[in-house]
């Protein structure tokens, strides 16, 4: 899983894996640990200490590193195939809307649910209005 650097505190029994990739090093070593009784691989996409701004994140290296540990790839297709097209489309549309709202706001904070829903319905401003 990809996430923010604060996620480390949720992992138990952590083991770090350093992975070399043809695209250079990933943003950080991959932390493999237990969350809710399940073993997960976690990679902070911006680096352990937010070392990479969004335009510098080593996306290809990050993906390759997780793939090389067997957590991404063709063997996962049966699990992904169970996600319906409508559900996946809704998730992608919501993520795109939240991304647009985030970059349009001071501080790059995520919109709250009410702001997101208003923008999706076309009844709310995408950009903050002068007060």
C-alpha positions in Angstrom: 0.0 0.0 0.0 1.1 3.6 -0.6 0.4 6.2 1.9 1.7 9.1 4.0 4.7 8.9 6.3 2.4 8.9 9.4 1.2 5.4 8.7 4.2 3.8 10.2 2.7 4.1 13.7 0.0 1.6 12.8 2.3 -1.2 11.8 3.3 -4.0 14.2 6.2 -6.4 13.8 7.9 -4.2 11.2 10.6 -5.4 8.9 12.2 -3.0 6.4 13.1 -4.2 2.9 15.5 -2.2 0.7 14.7 -2.8 -2.9 16.8 -1.9 -6.0 14.9 -1.1 -9.1 15.9 -0.3 -12.7 14.3 3.1 -12.1 16.5 4.0 -9.2 15.6 3.7 -5.5 12.0 4.0 -4.4 11.0 6.8 -2.1 11.9 4.8 1.0 12.5 1.3 2.1 9.4 -0.8 2.2 8.0 -1.5 5.6 6.4 -5.0 5.9 4.3 -5.4 9.0 1.0 -6.4 10.5 -2.2 -4.3 10.5 -5.4 -5.7 11.8 -4.0 -9.2 11.7 -3.0 -8.9 8.0 0.6 -8.7 6.7 1.0 -5.6 4.5 3.8 -3.9 2.6 3.8 -0.1 3.0 5.7 2.5 1.1 5.4 6.2 1.8 5.2 7.6 -1.7 6.8 10.9 -0.8 9.5 9.3 1.3 9.9 8.7 5.0 10.3 12.4 5.9 8.3 13.8 2.9 11.5 14.0 0.9 9.9 14.2 -2.5 7.4 16.9 -3.6 4.6 15.5 -5.8 6.5 16.3 -9.1 9.6 14.4 -7.9 8.0 11.3 -6.4 9.8 8.2 -8.0 6.5 6.6 -9.1 8.1 4.0 -11.4 10.6 2.9 -8.8 7.9 2.8 -6.1 5.6 0.6 -8.2 8.5 -1.6 -9.3 9.6 -2.1 -5.7 6.2 -3.2 -4.5 5.8 -5.5 -7.6 9.2 -7.1 -6.9 8.0 -8.1 -3.5 5.0 -9.8 -5.1 2.3 -7.4 -3.8 1.4 -6.1 -7.3 1.1 -7.9 -10.5 -0.7 -10.5 -12.6 -1.2 -12.8 -9.6 -3.4 -10.1 -8.0 -5.8 -9.8 -11.0 -8.4 -12.2 -9.6 -8.8 -9.9 -6.5 -8.9 -6.8 -8.7 -11.4 -8.4 -11.1 -14.0 -8.6 -8.2 -14.2 -4.8 -8.2 -17.1 -3.7 -10.3 -16.6 -1.2 -13.1 -19.2 1.1 -11.6 -17.5 1.0 -8.1 -14.1 1.6 -9.6 -15.4 4.5 -11.8 -16.9 6.1 -8.8 -13.7 5.9 -6.8 -11.6 7.3 -9.6 -14.1 10.2 -10.2 -14.1 11.0 -6.5 -10.3 10.9 -6.3 -10.0 13.2 -9.3 -12.5 15.6 -7.8 -10.7 15.6 -4.5 -7.4 16.1 -6.2 -8.7 19.1 -8.1 -10.2 20.6 -5.0 -7.0 20.0 -3.0 -4.7 21.8 -5.5 -7.1 24.7 -5.7 -7.1 25.3 -2.0 -4.6 27.1 0.2 -2.5 24.7 2.3 -3.3 21.7 0.0 -5.7 20.3 2.5 -8.2 17.7 1.4 -11.8 18.9 1.1 -14.3 17.8 3.7 -17.2 15.6 2.6 -19.7 18.5 2.4 -17.4 20.5 0.1 -16.7 17.5 -2.0 -20.4 16.6 -2.3 -21.3 20.2 -3.2 -18.7 20.4 -5.9 -19.7 17.0 -7.3 -23.4 18.2 -7.5 -22.3 21.4 -9.2 -23.7 23.6 -6.4 -20.5 24.5 -4.6 -17.5 26.5 -5.8 -14.4 24.7 -6.8 -12.2 27.6 -5.8 -12.5 29.3 -2.4 -14.6 32.5 -2.7 -13.3 35.8 -1.2 -14.8 36.3 2.2 
